[in-house]
Amino acid sequence: MMVGREVFLDTERKKPNVGNTVLSVEDVWVSGEKELSKIRGVSLDVQAGEIVGIAGIDGNGQGELIEAIAGLRNVEKGRVFLNGADITNRSPRTVREAGLAHIPDDRNKRGLNRAMDIVDNMLAVKINREPFSKHGILKKAPMRALTEQLIKKFDIRPANPLTPTSALSGGNAQKIVVAREVDSGGALLIAAQPSRGVDIGAVEFIQSVLNEEKAKGKGILLVSADLEEIFRLSDRIVVMYEGRITGSMPAEEATQEKVGLLMMGRNEGATP
């Protein structure tokens, strides 16, 4: 009733057509905002054509791990490889150029400049490239043309490219971030809390986009506090507790009880 149409969230998860490894995190240690979120020897990988979901209670190191991969936080020990290139402690721009697209967990803090319009936010990661700029001079016509294409494709409302993002609903603001990152064409997409704080219609749309990108062969690292979203989208599930990985399993082997115990730092055979 909120979105004016029927919503389908229980889509069938298609078997992944797995390709080469696009992300490899090897024994990474990272400082945390607090002691329990300090990353302690985390290793994981993501292949092309699959969604790897990281489950865990917020504040157990998921944010720090994503920031370390994206070049936003220093890696103290260990290595991170993207498409075979060592991106450990590289700048965020260098990491992007190596093939990373990143939907951050807070669209207002890191995903958008709410003082600027849709065009400026949509082109933020490619504004230094032709045909959108040359010799430091912005080319407004191609900027607007691409923005209009993405507005239509991602059903962003209102459809005026000059609308300030501060005037948009949470769902439409999040669609701008998703549209920009998907259009950037990276081999790896980090989707951190992609449907947090949006209406049910936007949740359905964003999740369908992630499945479409997986089908196209993109590797996706999904971080979500919504366990239903993790189960619905992930081909493999990794569980984090206090900065460590406590378990990893194919999605078909995962149960609410098994993952729930691992999220509390207990193993499968522990007494609840």
N, C-alpha and C positions, 0 to 999 in steps of 0.2 A: 504493500500500500504506500510505503514511503517513496518508492521510485517509480510507481505507476505501471509496473509490469511484473511478470513472473521472473523470479531469480533462480538460477540453477548453480549451486555450489558443489554438488556431489557429482562432478564430472569424472569419468573413468580415466585413471592414470594409465597412460600408454607406456608400454615397455620401452626403455631408452635404447637408442641406437648409439652405443658408446663408441667414442673415437679416442684420439690421443689425449694424454694428460695436459690440461691447460694450466692448472694450478698445482703446485707442490709446496707444502709447508713442512719443513724438516726441523724437528726438535727446537721449536721457537720459544724463547723466553722474552717476556715483555713486562715492563713495570705497569702497575694498575692504579686506578683511582683510589682503591683501597686494597687491603691485603688479600681479601678473598677473590678479587678480580685480577690479580697478578697472573699472567700467563706463565705456566710452568711446563716446559717441554712438550708443547703441542705439535703433533704431526698429523697432516691430513692431505688428501688430494681430491681434485675434481677433474673428471674427464669431460671432453666435449660431448654434448648430447645428453647430459644427465643433470638432475637437480639434487644437490647434497644439502640436506637440511640440518642446521645446528639447533638442537633443542636445549633448553635450560632456563632456569629462573633468571629473570633480569638481574644483571650485576655480577654474574659469575665469570666474567672475562670475555663474553662474546663481543662487546663493543671494542675492547682493547685489541682483540685479535683482528677484527676487521680493519681497524685503524692502522695496525702494523702492516697488513697486506697492502693497504691503499697508500702507504707512504706518509700517513698522518701521525704515526707514533714510532719511536725508535725501537728497533729490535736489539736487545742486549746480547742475545746468543741465538744461533741457528740461522737458517737460510730460507728465503722465499723465492720460488721460481715461477715465472709466468711465461707460458709458451716457450719454455726452455731457457729463458733469459733470467739471470740473477737480478732481482729487483729489490733485494734487501737494502733497506734504508735509502732507497732512491727517492727523489722528489715526487710529489703527487703527479706533476705533469709528465715526468718520465714514465711513471707507472701506467698512466693513461695511454701514453704513446705505445707502450708495450702490449696493450690490448685489454685494459681494465675499463669496465663501465661500473658505476657505483650509485645505487639508490641508497642514500644515507638513512639512518634510523630517525633523524629529526629533520623534516623538510624545511622547517623555519630557521633552524640554526645553520645547517650545512647544505640543504637542498635548493633553497631559493633565496633571492634577494627580494624581499617583499616590497621594497620601495620602488622596484623597477617593474616594467610591463612584461607581458608574456613573451614578446619577441626577444628582449634582452636575456631573459632567463632561459629560453629555449636554445639560444645560440651561445650560451656561456662557455661551453667546452670546445667550441670550434670557431670562435670569433676571430682568431688569429690566422685563419686559413682562407685561401681563395675558394669560392668567389665572394666570401662574406666580408673580406677586407683585403686591402692591398697597400703596402707601404704605410701601414698604420691608419689608413682611411677606411671607415666603415662603408659598406655597400648596402644601403637600406632595401633596395628592391629584392635582391636574392634572399636577404634575411627574412623579409616579410613573406616571400613566396614559400620558403621552406616551413615557416611557422604556420602558415595557413594550411599546408598539406598535413602537418602533424596535428593541428587542431581538429581537422576533419577526421583523420584516421583514428585518433584517440578520443573523439567525441568530447572535447573540452568546451565548457560553456561558462560564460558567453563566448561566442566565436570571434570576437574582435581581438586581433593580435595586440592592440595597443591598450588593452585592459590592464590596469595595475594588478599584480598578483595578490595584493592585499585585499582586493575586492572579491576574491574567489572563495568558494567553499573549500573545505578540507579535501574533499574528493577530487575536485577539479584542479586544485593546487598540486596534489600528489600526482595526478595524471601528467602534468607538465614535467615533473621530475622523471617519471617513468618514460615518457615519450622521448625526452632528451637523451637519456642514458641508453635506451634501446636503439635509438637512431645513430648513436655514436659508433656502433658496429664492433665493439670489443669482443674478443673471443671468450672473455669471462665477465659475467654479470654478477656482482654482489648485490643482493636484494635484502636489505636490513629493515625489518619491520615494514614491509612494503604496503600492507593494508591497515596499518595502525591509524585510528582516528578518522576513518572514512566511512561513508554509508555503505549499505549492503550491496547496492548496485555497483559502486566503484570497486568493492572487494571482488566481486565476480569478474569484472572487467580486467583488473590487474592480475588476478590469478590466471585468467585465460591468456593474457599476454605472456606471462612467464612460461606457460605450457607451449605456446607457439614458438617462443625463442628456443626452448629446449628442442622442439621438433626440427628447427632449422640447424641444429648442431652446436648451439652455444652451451658452454658450461655455466651452470648457475649455482652459486653458493647462497643459500637462503638462511637467514637468521630471523627467527620469529618467536615471540613469547606466546603466541597462539598455537597450542599443541595440535589443534584440529587442522590448522593451516599446514603445519609440518607434515602431518600424516597424509593430508590430501594431495600435496604437491611433490613430496620428496621421493626419490628413488633409493637413496641411502640416507640414514639418519645417524648423526653424530651427537652425542650428549656431553655437555660440559657442566662441571661442578667445581667451583672454587679454582678456576683457571686451568683445570686439567680436563682431558677427555676421559670420561668414565666408561664409555661404551660406544660401539659403532656396529651397525647392522643394516642389512637390506630392509627396505620398507616392508616387504611381505612378512618378515620375521618379527616386526615390531608390534608390541602391544602397549596399551595405556599403562598397565601395571609395570611392565619391564622398563619402559622409558621413565616412568614416574619414579621408580626406585633409583635409577641411575642419576636422575636430576637431583636427588637428595644425597648423592654420594654413596649409595648402597649398591651392592651387586644383586644380580638376579635372584640369588638364593637367600638373600637376607630376610629377616623377619620384619614386616612392616611396622 
